[in-house]
């Protein structure tokens, strides 16, 4: 290929070279700074003019937006039918590796997948997360499509903000509106139920009836079960419907909508699943996916802990309901590293599944650091241990910090092995915000940029293994 005028001294990512009308564009890098190179000025892009006539654009959300307009293949899109897989990236450098894992897989990739909580911890925004994914896709020359997931949305304003930037997939987390109905006395439960505006409608719709669900059998509500489901979820349902309506205004051409109740206290029963979806349908909410809370424990960064047969029974019920009530996907959150679960999950979900991962790509980054810059890794581990009690808040973890080895006592090789052990793995995992916002974060990014190929290859291997066990990658 011809060289690009004005890019002497830059590294050009060959796979990213594209023609758009008369202009040529590519992703280039000098030192630790990547830029978008345009062979001529184009509307919507802002950057520095080069003497040869080209323009060098910083990788900002505004330039990402202009790029999406110029190259519509880089615009996030809705999920096609079939399985899908979420590749969360907390650092903003993982997309090239994610693309390599996703290529040749039957699962549609969801690239920009970060939650409000993750963004708060890393100091990023929906806009920047999406920009990082778009430029990462360009770097790999990937034009086969992806979705963008504004994850665990707890407010309508956040949903609107993400919609404005081009997100296509919205994960509504109504957990702040879920009432712990199990803990209420019978009297209190009844009082609350009767004060619901829908109480009499709910009684006539759900009581003394049975609902036949193919593959699951008959569902019926006792009065106590109906009261519990309604008191527990009705406010959450109203909240989800409100978010859905707001998104409908922003995106009249459609969007994907997931309801996630995975971070509630108790496993989601088939009756609760049925009730929630029926009531959402009544409010014209169409689900792309539902993330129930499963039995057993799906902790971050480690394998599933619980009875696989109980998980299978839960999952079968959820899949039967999802098929009967609209054909939405069952979504598995905290899906990183659940290797013992994937074959079962893929088989029982029969292709109607979505899996979300995020923290594991951060841990793969730490593997690269442990290998290439052991002293930095030691510092990261030290900070992670220090911060653990604070950083574990809002995550469900059973880690025992007393059992952690002290960083000073470990050789480099022993440090590397920490990444294979459950407790240190979780400690490292939840500290991502503290690390990325400290000066160590900049050093970490530098190491990843310097060893970019290592990082991409390790991600491809690790997430490729997830996809293989899910049966969607050969
Ligand atoms: Zn979740």
Boltz pocket constraint, residues with backbone or C-beta under 6 A from the ligand:
constraints:
  - pocket:
      binder: B
      contacts: [[A, 152], [A, 260], [A, 262], [A, 263], [A, 291], [A, 333], [A, 334]]
      max_distance: 6.0
